Amino acid sequence: MGSEFHLRAVVTGETYAPDRVRYRADDGGLLEVALDQSSLDAGEMRRVLQDRLAHRGGVTASGVWRYREFLPPIPDDCVVSRREGNTPTYESDRLAAFTGVDGVRVKHEGCNPTGSFKDRGMTCGVSAAKWLGQTSVACASTGNTSASMASYAAVAGMKAFVFIPAGGVAAGKLAQAVLHGASVVQIEGNFDDAMRLVQEVCAEFGVYLLNSINPFRIEGQKAIGMEIAQDCCWQMPDWIVLPGGNLGNTSAIYKGLRELKAVGVIDRLPRMAVIQAAGAAPLHAGYIDGFAGEPRTVHGPDTIASAIRIGAPASWVKCVDAVRSTEGLVESVTDDEIIAAKRAVDTAGIGAEAASCASVAGLRRLASAGVVKRGDSVVCVLTGHILKDAEAAVGNYGIGESLADGAGVSFDPIVCQPTLESVRDGIARELGGG
Ligand SMILES: Cc1ncc(COP(=O)(O)O)c(C=O)c1O
């Protein structure tokens, strides 16, 4: 199978055999999977992909492996899947009003099996690990990657090590990793420290690295873009807006869409808008300077959105290509803007974790600046589930704090004695009658 595809250095174009463990080119640059898709026919692919939407079992029931002609040809018996993907795309009048964009839709990747988009990359990454004969896996994580990897490693019967920044991971995500049986390596530093160390340890101990520098991870995550295209009946929106941290997701969505376009399944690329948190925005700094010079680093990144609290993004080069090739852009938003967007997403009945809502906050900012027009069609990616980061919500809304922003949320509990009279009084007061 090794001859059917290869790994290619994104900068130099140098190629490597895919059936040996390798995460980087000889010069240290990023790799991508290169697969010959020239024999694929656009009409036939659209028909096949549409038919597979009805599959209820087998590998192609997954919203990732449905696109298997675009993925590395890993044999079925090595595929480790939890039927990830197939996530909903919602329209919302409330979010249209909040963002100022009538045609806004949100693709809710929090509806994946472990509650984040990471499952799409992980099914491919852990399947590659199995195909390569690996028995142990590791990642550095702000939380969601570790939850996802722990789950898929458990399904595959592999030993899992998750490297986390001490105090930098939401409790729910950490609990997921622990409950799925992963060993937690807690680094007294930030995510960037954990990322540096996990690479060294994986090389030394022969543990398979499953961060998004692993090109197989990116392959699975391509399916977000492909599924957005399919959700939109192959008519691409004007914009895809998504949060950016380590930048693997932007790179992956772009690669998927680029490949669909090359085959002719879609006829144009949407513009990609990457939104970073202002306290962790190296890509935004680079964008402002026209991406001149070396990748930027933010030392001590700081934001309430812990999932994107990353100062030295690994997939910089791929992401810059995505932004440039789609005439995209990079924006940054403050924590207050993220919280306001989270309130809007939550009170619209959809709900998502704070980092996810950076996309909605970014869209609002871009629309108010006139960059995105009211009539543009836009898909915002919501990357994680509302329950992922409860501390960020509770800590920042503050139980008992009154919210004067019109979002209609109150975290003041109606405290009652266990009597009907007391409850009746409380409800009447809330309804304004008492
Ligand atoms: C919920 C959530 N949103 C966004 C991101 C950022 O994705 P990426 O690191 O691929 O840019 C992450 C990364 O961990 C995440 O967990």
The ligand as a Tripos MOL2 file, in Angstrom:
@<TRIPOS>MOLECULE
LIG
   16    16     1     0     0
SMALL
NO_CHARGES

@<TRIPOS>ATOM
      1 C1        -12.5190   23.9970   20.8980 C.3       1 LIG1
      2 C2        -11.3240   24.3360   20.0690 C.ar      1 LIG1
      3 N1        -11.4470   25.2890   19.1490 N.ar      1 LIG1
      4 C3        -10.4020   25.6380   18.3650 C.ar      1 LIG1
      5 C4         -9.1800   25.0360   18.5030 C.ar      1 LIG1
      6 C5         -8.0790   25.4790   17.6280 C.3       1 LIG1
      7 O1         -7.8230   24.5620   16.5720 O.3       1 LIG1
      8 P1         -6.3950   24.5250   15.9320 P.3       1 LIG1
      9 O2         -5.4210   24.2600   17.0380 O.co2     1 LIG1
     10 O3         -6.4360   23.4190   14.9400 O.co2     1 LIG1
     11 O4         -6.1720   25.8660   15.3280 O.co2     1 LIG1
     12 C6         -8.9970   24.0420   19.4530 C.ar      1 LIG1
     13 C7         -7.6910   23.3910   19.6240 C.2       1 LIG1
     14 O5         -7.4360   22.7010   20.5660 O.2       1 LIG1
     15 C8        -10.1160   23.6720   20.2440 C.ar      1 LIG1
     16 O6        -10.0130   22.6980   21.1650 O.3       1 LIG1
@<TRIPOS>BOND
     1     1     2 1
     2     2     3 ar
     3     2    15 ar
     4     3     4 ar
     5     4     5 ar
     6     5     6 1
     7     5    12 ar
     8     6     7 1
     9     7     8 1
    10     8     9 2
    11     8    10 1
    12     8    11 1
    13    12    13 1
    14    12    15 ar
    15    13    14 2
    16    15    16 1
@<TRIPOS>SUBSTRUCTURE
     1 LIG1         1 GROUP 0 **** ****
